[in-house]
Amino acid sequence: RFSSLDARAMVNSVRPSIVGCKLTNIYDLNSRVYILKLARKDFKCFLMLESGVRFHLTGYSRDKSAIPSNYTMKLRKHIRTRR
């Protein structure tokens, strides 16, 4: 499980890569794992979040569910109206 110290260390390690990126989409693999698609000019990456366990940047796009959950749809609605 992640402690607050672990989370701080991980945030410091991914921060240089994602500063200036825009959240473009959200995907869910299951009820505990989400992928945030981040992009800026000439750069795209995915931030994989597993609740309470891990998060990391990846360039690999995993298989996503065909129909997103209601929670994911609500998050997408909020990020699309904030542009």
C-alpha positions in Angstrom: 0.0 0.0 0.0 1.1 3.5 -0.7 2.0 5.8 2.2 2.0 9.6 1.9 5.8 9.5 1.6 5.6 7.1 -1.3 3.0 9.3 -3.1 5.3 12.3 -2.6 8.3 10.5 -4.1 6.2 9.3 -7.1 4.8 12.8 -7.7 8.3 14.2 -7.7 9.4 11.6 -10.2 6.6 12.1 -12.7 6.2 15.9 -12.3 8.9 16.9 -14.8 7.3 14.8 -17.6 3.7 16.0 -17.1 4.1 19.7 -16.3 2.4 21.6 -19.1 0.3 18.6 -20.2 -3.4 18.8 -20.6 -5.7 16.0 -19.5 -7.4 14.8 -22.7 -9.2 11.7 -21.7 -9.9 9.1 -18.9 -10.2 5.4 -19.3 -11.0 2.6 -16.9 -9.5 -0.9 -17.0 -11.6 -2.0 -14.0 -13.1 -0.4 -10.9 -9.7 0.2 -9.3 -7.4 1.0 -12.3 -7.7 4.2 -14.3 -5.6 5.6 -17.1 -5.3 9.4 -17.7 -4.3 10.4 -21.1 -2.0 13.5 -21.0 -0.8 15.5 -24.0 1.0 18.6 -25.0 2.6 19.7 -28.2 4.7 16.8 -29.6 4.2 14.7 -26.5 1.7 12.2 -25.3 1.7 9.8 -22.3 -0.6 7.8 -20.1 -0.7 8.0 -16.3 -1.9 4.7 -14.9 -3.5 4.9 -11.5 -4.3 1.9 -9.3 -6.2 2.9 -6.2 -3.9 2.7 -3.1 -1.2 0.7 -4.9 0.7 2.5 -7.6 0.8 5.1 -10.3 3.3 5.6 -13.1 3.7 7.0 -16.6 3.6 4.8 -19.6 3.7 5.2 -23.3 1.8 1.9 -23.8 -1.9 2.1 -24.4 -3.6 -0.8 -22.7 -6.8 -2.5 -23.8 -9.7 -0.5 -22.5 -13.3 -1.6 -21.8 -15.7 -1.1 -24.7 -18.2 0.7 -22.5 -16.8 3.0 -19.8 -18.3 3.0 -16.3 -20.8 5.7 -15.2 -18.1 7.2 -13.0 -15.7 7.4 -15.9 -18.3 9.0 -18.1 -19.0 11.6 -15.5 -15.3 12.4 -15.2 -15.1 12.7 -19.0 -18.0 15.1 -19.1 -16.3 17.3 -16.5 -13.0 17.5 -18.3 -14.6 18.2 -21.6 -16.7 21.1 -20.3 -13.6 22.7 -18.7 -11.7 23.5 -21.9 
